Amino acid sequence: MRLFFFVAVLFCTTTSSLFSQDNPTFDKHWKLLLNNQRPEALSAIKKSKEKDIASFLTKEIIKAENGNFTNSKTFVEELMTYDDFEYYLYALWTQNFFFDAYLDSGFNSKNSTNISAVDLKKVNNTTVVEALKYIKSIVSRHNDDWADYFKRNQEITAIKKWQYCGPFENLNGSGLDIVYAPEVNAISKEDFNANSNGYINWYENKENEKEAYQFYSNHSEFGAGVNYAQTFVNIPEERRVVFRLGSSALSKVWINDVVILENTNDGLTDLDAYNVEITLPKGINRNINKECG
């Protein structure tokens, strides 16, 4: 398993709120579709006179249910003319008319073109902006454009300077509850006993500082294990901040030796699936991430 983690610090300067939007009810289209009357549902949505984003995307969904996966060349441009389009894009990210199942099938001319067509300047939501930056970078990597890949990664507002330690034994998945030495030792002249994997210590990987997501790729040859990463955040004065975190395994996070998050969801998350608001004191603050997988 390739473990990753993503951490960003958002300084609290403004408040945000959820919004609601009234949309027309598409009872006729959806009832026909749920009754497996797909051609009739497509005919009904095409006759609709509604011009909002929900109608625009409903037509694409029903087209796909009819086996029609073609979209106009200006599909993404049309999408971006609607208010709040980014929320629909994020919710329907892997639909065929957006980016498709790229995690399984990779990139092709259609989803690569759609990804490139999204104008970041028109996206306001921070989560969506960062996710788009990353997927655009992956397209660049796919096209062997490493300069653009690293450039886009640097534009993602994530903590990129880390020290690593691991893997430690994770017998029967018990590692999350075992206190290994790195949890209490930010630095050590003596190596840590990894139980079944010899003796290890904190180390740095300068190449990883080019990446927004941090992978424990060089630990994977040992199989399942417990991995640590630590970083230090220097705050000139006490600040209220939000730690935005994502991971791909069971994990636990400390700030200054206090657990701020314990994730028991052993699955891949978005880049900022967990948001924890805390107060960071003035000075150097230690952040430790522990992942078990």
C-alpha angles and dihedrals in degrees: 000000000000108000122203138176134192125198129179130171117221115194111220110239102136138025125241133205138195118250133209128210129196114231129184116259115248097201096149096051095044096044090053091047093048088051087055091248092136102161090048091049091052091049091050095051091047089057092051115114094203112120102189129112094260091059091045093055096037088062090054092049093051091045089056090049086057092053095256108132099166122113133185117267088243095050096116092043090053091048092055092058089072123086115252092008090150093071091056091044092053093046093049096034097135098041113121093246091058120031101327123209093320093155089065104026102029127220129323135173093274102051092036090054092048092049092049092047095061108101109218090202089067094053117088105174111095096215093052093045093053093045091051092048089054098046090047088054091051090053088053090051090048088054090049091247096139095166091061091042093058092040092056092045090055089054091059110096098233133128104258105172110087143152118219138207130179172309104259123177116286100185111186090346092294097128098099090069097042116096107223122189098258090066091068101024117068089178132014135178088202119068119244122247107242090192100227100015103060124244124327141169142192114295138173130229111201092192090063090062087075091061131080093203117053117219128193089213096143090054095056096084087074092057124227113006150139115272131189135200127181136187136174125229118199113208118192090205138004110288139181107232142171118228109210112201140178132177144168101225146027106309147175128200130201132191113194091343093308118116108236098171138020113185116195093174106109097202144093113278136190118269095268103023091141124049120188121183114207142152115252114205122227114277134028116348123194119221119191125187121194122191128184122197 
